[in-house]
Each structure stands twice: as structure tokens, then as C-alpha cells.
Amino acid sequence: MQHTLVTLVEDRPGVLNRVASLFRRRGFNIESLTVGHSEIPGVSRMTMVIDSTPQNIERLIQYLYKLVNVIKVDDLTHETTMMRNLAMIKVSANEKRRMEIMQLVEIFRARIVDVANDSLIIEITGAEDKIESFVDVLRPFGIIEMVRTGVIAMARGSSAAMSMVNQEASLAA
């Protein structure tokens, strides 16, 4: 079963390496990993998707808390969440096929972010299956290059655990 963990960590050099090394040492495979700044200055948010049993995930969470720079770990697997992925796809687009691609972009609610004489760069966000479907539709046109983020996730509604972290951060400031 896939589990989505959100981890708040201190924004310090080497933290990502320590987390990744923990996964490696314990034999966990990270399906998706996305890291970025959070709403709290000096704190980064890591969203990880791991395929494992609930018991192993519990153990992994305990291991994560033993890392010095880990502030908070939440397993969002059974929460009501909003999950998104982002992809930028450069597709071959001569004048003859450009309108057809633009119609597909509109259908999938994507957007064109760059236009060149022989290509388009398209940005799409959404669930992984939506992005996969869009990529499949674009393949016949000739995908030149593609880059994708991992999953980002956020629990819906107000979260007591995260607001507690926000209160602690504002008190420290």
C-alpha cells in the first residue's frame, strides 16, 4: 500500500541526505519525493510516497523522529487530502499540428508556457493519472523533453498538528 508522509524539517544543509540515507539503510524505496519551503521561515516540507505496510511505516516514522532536524511527521494516507503533481512537457509542434495540440491543452486544463517555431512547452497540474493520460495523448506528436515533480499533498481543513507547529514557530520568532 502506498503511504503519503509529510515531514517538516529544519532548512539546513544535509537534511535531505540524512532522510534519504535513513530510507536506504532501512530498505525503503521512495516512490516520490518533493521538497520545498513551507509557510514557516527556516522550515522545509518534504512530501514522500512510500510503498510499504502500515507496520513498517510506523517504524519509519519513529526512525524519522530520531533524526535531529525532523520537526514533525504526518501520515496523510488515511486523511482527506489534496494531492497534485506538476509536469512540463516540450512537444513537437509544427504549424499544421499546433491547433490540435492547443485543443488538447484546453481539454486537459493545461497551459502553454512557451512557444517556439517547432515546439510548445506545456504545463499541467493534477492527479498522476490525469498527467499520465495527457502524456499518452501527446506521444504521437513527439515528446521532445519532459520533467515532472513528485506528489505534493496537504490535508483538507484545519490540522491541529500543523497549527501547533505554526504556533511554536511564531513564539520562537
C-alpha positions as CSV (number, residue, x, y, z in Angstrom):
1,M,0.0,0.0,0.0
2,Q,1.2,3.5,-0.8
3,H,1.6,5.9,2.1
4,T,2.0,9.6,1.9
5,L,4.2,11.2,4.6
6,V,4.6,14.9,5.1
7,T,7.6,15.8,7.1
8,L,8.6,19.2,8.4
9,V,12.4,19.6,8.7
10,E,14.8,22.4,9.6
11,D,16.0,24.1,6.5
12,R,19.7,23.1,6.9
13,P,22.4,21.6,4.7
14,G,22.4,17.8,4.7
15,V,18.9,17.2,6.0
16,L,17.7,15.7,2.7
17,N,20.8,13.4,2.6
18,R,20.1,12.2,6.2
19,V,16.5,11.4,5.4
20,A,17.4,9.6,2.1
21,S,20.2,7.7,3.9
22,L,17.7,6.6,6.6
23,F,15.4,5.2,3.8
24,R,18.3,3.5,2.2
25,R,19.7,1.9,5.4
26,R,16.2,0.6,6.3
27,G,15.5,-0.8,2.8
28,F,12.6,1.5,2.0
29,N,12.0,2.7,-1.6
30,I,10.8,6.2,-2.1
31,E,8.2,6.3,-4.9
32,S,8.1,10.1,-4.9
33,L,9.9,12.8,-3.0
34,T,9.2,16.5,-3.2
35,V,10.9,19.1,-1.0
36,G,10.3,22.9,-0.7
37,H,10.0,25.8,1.6
38,S,7.0,25.8,4.0
39,E,5.0,28.7,5.4
40,I,7.3,28.8,8.4
41,P,10.7,30.6,7.8
42,G,13.6,28.1,8.2
43,V,11.4,25.0,7.8
44,S,11.1,22.9,4.7
45,R,8.3,20.5,3.9
46,M,9.1,17.1,2.5
47,T,6.3,15.0,0.8
48,M,7.2,11.4,0.4
49,V,5.3,8.5,-1.1
50,I,6.4,5.1,0.1
51,D,5.1,1.7,-0.8
52,S,5.1,-0.4,2.4
53,T,3.0,-2.0,5.1
54,P,1.4,0.1,7.9
55,Q,3.6,-1.5,10.5
56,N,6.8,-0.6,8.5
57,I,5.5,2.9,8.0
58,E,5.0,3.3,11.8
59,R,8.6,2.1,12.3
60,L,9.8,4.5,9.6
61,I,8.1,7.4,11.3
62,Q,9.8,6.5,14.6
63,Y,13.2,6.5,12.8
64,L,12.4,9.9,11.2
65,Y,11.7,11.4,14.6
66,K,15.2,10.3,15.8
67,L,16.8,12.5,13.1
68,V,17.9,15.8,14.7
69,N,16.4,18.1,12.1
70,V,13.0,16.5,11.9
71,I,10.3,18.6,13.5
72,K,7.0,16.9,12.6
73,V,5.9,13.8,10.6
74,D,2.3,13.2,9.5
75,D,1.0,10.1,7.6
76,L,-1.7,11.5,5.3
77,T,-2.6,8.1,3.9
78,H,-6.0,7.9,5.6
79,E,-6.7,11.7,5.7
80,T,-8.8,13.6,3.2
81,T,-6.1,15.2,1.2
82,M,-5.5,17.3,-1.9
83,M,-2.7,15.7,-4.0
84,R,-1.1,17.2,-7.0
85,N,1.7,16.6,-9.5
86,L,3.2,19.1,-11.9
87,A,4.7,18.3,-15.3
88,M,6.2,20.4,-18.1
89,I,6.2,18.8,-21.5
90,K,8.0,20.0,-24.5
91,V,6.2,18.7,-27.6
92,S,7.0,18.9,-31.3
93,A,4.5,21.3,-32.8
94,N,4.7,22.4,-36.4
95,E,2.2,24.9,-37.7
96,K,-0.1,22.2,-39.1
97,R,-0.5,20.4,-35.7
98,R,-0.3,23.3,-33.3
99,M,-4.0,23.9,-33.2
100,E,-4.7,20.3,-32.5
101,I,-2.3,20.3,-29.6
102,M,-3.8,23.6,-28.3
103,Q,-7.3,22.0,-28.2
104,L,-5.9,19.1,-26.2
105,V,-4.2,21.6,-23.8
106,E,-7.6,23.2,-23.3
107,I,-9.4,19.9,-22.7
108,F,-6.9,18.8,-20.1
109,R,-6.9,22.3,-18.4
110,A,-3.2,22.6,-19.0
111,R,-1.5,25.8,-20.2
112,I,1.1,26.6,-22.8
113,V,4.1,28.4,-21.1
114,D,6.4,28.7,-24.1
115,V,6.0,28.8,-27.9
116,A,8.9,28.2,-30.3
117,N,8.8,27.8,-34.1
118,D,8.9,24.0,-33.8
119,S,7.7,23.2,-30.3
120,L,5.5,24.1,-27.3
121,I,6.2,23.7,-23.7
122,I,3.0,22.8,-21.8
123,E,2.5,22.9,-18.0
124,I,-0.1,20.6,-16.4
125,T,-1.0,20.0,-12.8
126,G,-3.3,17.4,-11.3
127,A,-3.6,13.9,-10.2
128,E,-0.9,11.4,-11.5
129,D,-3.4,9.6,-13.7
130,K,-4.5,12.9,-15.4
131,I,-0.9,13.7,-16.2
132,E,-0.3,10.1,-17.5
133,S,-3.3,10.4,-19.8
134,F,-2.2,13.7,-21.1
135,V,1.3,12.4,-21.8
136,D,-0.2,9.4,-23.6
137,V,-2.3,11.8,-25.8
138,L,0.8,13.9,-26.6
139,R,3.1,11.0,-27.5
140,P,2.0,10.7,-31.2
141,F,3.0,14.4,-31.6
142,G,6.5,13.7,-30.4
143,I,7.5,14.5,-26.9
144,I,10.9,16.1,-27.0
145,E,11.5,16.5,-23.3
146,M,9.5,16.1,-20.1
147,V,10.1,17.0,-16.4
148,R,7.8,16.0,-13.5
149,T,7.6,16.8,-9.9
150,G,6.7,14.2,-7.3
151,V,3.5,14.3,-5.3
152,I,2.7,17.2,-3.1
153,A,-0.1,16.7,-0.6
154,M,-2.0,18.7,2.0
155,A,-4.7,17.6,4.4
156,R,-8.0,19.3,3.8
157,G,-9.4,21.6,6.5
158,S,-7.5,22.8,9.6
159,S,-5.0,20.5,11.1
160,A,-4.3,20.7,14.8
161,A,-0.9,19.2,14.5
162,M,0.3,21.7,11.8
163,S,-1.2,24.7,13.6
164,M,0.7,23.7,16.7
165,V,3.9,23.8,14.8
166,N,2.9,27.2,13.4
167,Q,2.3,28.5,17.0
168,E,5.6,27.1,18.2
169,A,7.4,28.8,15.2
170,S,5.7,32.2,15.9
171,L,6.6,32.0,19.6
172,A,10.2,31.3,18.7
173,A,10.4,34.3,16.4
